[in-house]
Amino acid sequence: MSKLEKYLAKAQESVQRRTGTVTIDGDEWSVRELTMPENRQCFRLAEDDNGRFDTFRYNDVRIVKATEHDFPWNNKELLLAYKAKDKYDLPVKLFAHNQAGYQALLDKVNEVNSKVKTEQEVVNELKNSSEPTEKQATSVGHFSTDEGDQPIS
């Protein structure tokens, strides 16, 4: 299979995205992983006309993009009710009286979109950990060494 054929076939494949849910005010919110184009759009939409980056708007855009498959952010009645200029203006207005709900939703967006650790990162973490590993903690009061089990005093 040539590179061209490989990527033509990939274009037709459905990609499984990581998802998660969070409950806010008794409602379950579904959050999905953002694609690379969606992440780029989040950055672009977070810049103002002068090119300055607005972190708050960036978070709002990410919330909308990660949940719009499950919530109608572009609903005209909702936009009018909250006097929002666009759907990216809604999260802060929707959760104005529930900051914990906003933060829970943002935390879930961050969690679902966080980098998955590689095997090497996990191995390095375990090597640097102060917790005893399975080899070190073979039984209560003993640890394993090359010379044999030694009692811990």
Legacy VTK file of the C-alpha trace (Angstrom):
# vtk DataFile Version 3.0
C-alpha trace
ASCII
DATASET POLYDATA
POINTS 153 float
0.000 0.000 0.000
1.449 3.369 -0.987
1.448 6.412 1.293
-1.293 7.952 -0.814
-3.515 4.875 -0.518
-2.804 4.669 3.215
-3.891 8.268 3.862
-6.880 8.008 1.533
-8.042 4.999 3.550
-7.432 6.869 6.835
-9.637 9.732 5.639
-12.609 7.371 5.637
-11.896 5.835 9.069
-13.829 7.013 12.067
-11.587 8.121 14.903
-12.453 7.223 18.460
-12.045 10.250 20.740
-11.634 10.085 24.482
-14.732 11.212 26.325
-15.769 11.861 29.888
-18.768 13.023 31.836
-19.261 15.382 34.730
-22.435 16.054 36.707
-23.331 19.691 37.322
-26.570 20.681 39.069
-27.908 17.162 38.525
-27.270 17.296 34.756
-24.697 15.071 33.113
-22.380 16.893 30.700
-20.544 14.863 28.083
-17.068 16.127 27.211
-15.037 14.889 24.250
-11.432 15.197 23.196
-10.742 18.065 20.798
-9.230 17.403 17.387
-6.128 19.247 16.179
-8.195 21.584 13.948
-10.542 22.305 16.899
-7.554 23.100 19.149
-6.201 25.481 16.535
-9.587 27.139 16.226
-9.694 27.588 20.008
-6.417 29.527 19.871
-7.575 31.672 16.957
-10.911 32.495 18.580
-9.169 33.462 21.826
-7.208 36.266 20.176
-8.680 39.746 20.018
-8.433 42.114 17.031
-4.981 43.270 18.195
-3.641 39.717 18.441
-3.662 39.611 22.233
-4.487 36.235 23.737
-7.474 36.070 26.121
-7.120 33.066 28.433
-10.678 33.344 29.720
-12.134 33.295 26.218
-9.813 30.404 25.346
-11.291 28.369 28.219
-14.835 29.258 27.157
-14.145 28.259 23.537
-12.643 24.952 24.672
-15.701 24.211 26.829
-18.029 24.909 23.893
-15.985 22.861 21.412
-15.676 19.905 23.808
-19.397 19.815 24.659
-21.221 21.083 21.560
-21.957 17.516 20.435
-24.145 17.220 23.539
-25.397 20.771 24.250
-26.982 23.339 21.869
-24.655 26.295 22.522
-25.857 27.979 19.311
-29.554 27.920 20.272
-31.010 31.359 19.459
-33.332 31.386 22.479
-30.440 30.541 24.791
-28.250 33.247 23.262
-31.026 35.839 23.650
-31.937 34.751 27.179
-28.353 35.232 28.364
-27.671 38.253 26.124
-24.652 36.479 24.664
-22.996 37.838 21.534
-22.089 34.316 20.377
-21.963 30.743 21.650
-18.462 31.261 23.075
-19.833 34.005 25.319
-22.330 31.600 26.898
-20.284 29.420 29.301
-19.348 32.315 31.592
-22.941 33.603 31.544
-24.540 30.175 31.925
-22.400 29.420 34.987
-22.255 32.961 36.407
-23.898 31.796 39.631
-22.232 28.387 39.691
-18.481 28.899 39.564
-17.889 25.395 40.901
-19.901 23.985 37.988
-17.889 26.001 35.480
-14.652 24.839 37.081
-15.801 21.194 37.121
-16.622 21.390 33.413
-13.306 23.071 32.595
-11.427 20.488 34.680
-13.118 17.680 32.738
-12.240 19.361 29.418
-8.614 19.605 30.572
-8.613 16.006 31.790
-10.077 14.559 28.588
-7.662 16.610 26.483
-4.558 16.039 28.597
-1.640 14.223 27.073
-1.659 10.502 27.632
1.543 9.378 29.299
3.888 7.258 27.255
5.212 3.969 28.553
8.639 5.558 29.084
7.133 8.404 31.158
5.374 5.888 33.385
8.588 3.872 33.787
10.552 7.028 34.661
7.897 8.048 37.186
8.088 4.644 38.848
11.907 4.776 38.943
11.833 8.193 40.601
9.016 7.317 42.974
9.702 6.960 46.681
6.973 4.326 46.919
8.276 0.743 47.157
7.848 -1.236 43.971
6.572 -4.796 43.785
10.137 -6.130 43.777
11.135 -4.003 46.761
8.066 -4.771 48.879
7.822 -8.557 48.733
6.407 -9.057 52.191
5.519 -7.108 55.288
8.643 -6.037 57.111
10.996 -7.278 54.382
12.430 -5.883 51.209
14.133 -7.669 48.359
17.812 -7.166 47.510
20.373 -9.068 45.502
21.645 -10.671 48.728
18.178 -11.936 49.697
15.334 -10.740 51.876
16.460 -8.432 54.643
14.289 -7.494 57.635
13.391 -3.829 57.887
14.158 -2.369 61.290
LINES 1 154
153 0 1 2 3 4 5 6 7 8 9 10 11 12 13 14 15 16 17 18 19 20 21 22 23 24 25 26 27 28 29 30 31 32 33 34 35 36 37 38 39 40 41 42 43 44 45 46 47 48 49 50 51 52 53 54 55 56 57 58 59 60 61 62 63 64 65 66 67 68 69 70 71 72 73 74 75 76 77 78 79 80 81 82 83 84 85 86 87 88 89 90 91 92 93 94 95 96 97 98 99 100 101 102 103 104 105 106 107 108 109 110 111 112 113 114 115 116 117 118 119 120 121 122 123 124 125 126 127 128 129 130 131 132 133 134 135 136 137 138 139 140 141 142 143 144 145 146 147 148 149 150 151 152
